[in-house]
Amino acid sequence: MPRNQFQRMVFAFLTVLITVHAYVFYSLYVVNGSTLMSLNGASSVIEAINNQNGVYMFGTYLPIWAVVLTEFCFAYLLEVCMGSPCSFALAKRVFDPKTTNPVLFETTIICATVGIMCPAMSFIAAWLYYPYYAGFNIVTLFANWLKLVCFNFPFAFFTQLFFIQPLIRTVFKTLFRKDIAKRQSTQING
């Protein structure tokens, strides 16, 4: 899909933008929603978050926009520096991109990206959301990391494979349709 550094950065930006919002929603509403509501005596998750003055991160409570922005920065940096290049390299070790069906190759890249990004972002999240008020313990950190990987991996795999990546690829093709058409005409003519 992306053919140059600018396109890779745009593709990563779009992917991370959608993914971070999905994960914040998943984490707050699906995984922790009922706990937040019961602890704060609230009838909705957003009311519970407002009652506790935000989301617990870095040992303090931050507004949701700050949580999204923080996770976006970490995820974008990780995706650009590690996730995207490593997943492409792993996919190339298994399949030849020139002879493999593009759908199969793209699916391999998505699976490799989830396999890299999910444990890495879960490790970062284990640090961000660590219960620092109870003191620091490395065993607790690793237990939280493992718990986050177990919660996040199935969600990451299915949303990336069946929702987020197809959406991002459609948006990307729309944004760069002139470049894609020019590239295809060059391949046909040349």
Secondary structure, DSSP 4 states (H G I P E B T S, - for coil): ---SHHHHHHHHHHHHHHHHHHHHHIIIIIISHHHHHHHHT-SSHHHHHHHTTSEEETTEEE-HHHHHHHHHHHHHHHIIIIIHHHHHHHHHHHS-TTTS-HHHHHHHHHHHHHHHHHHHHHHHHHHHT--GGG---HHHHHHHHHHHHHHHHHHHHHHIIIIIHHHHHHHHHHHTHHHHHHHHHHHHH-
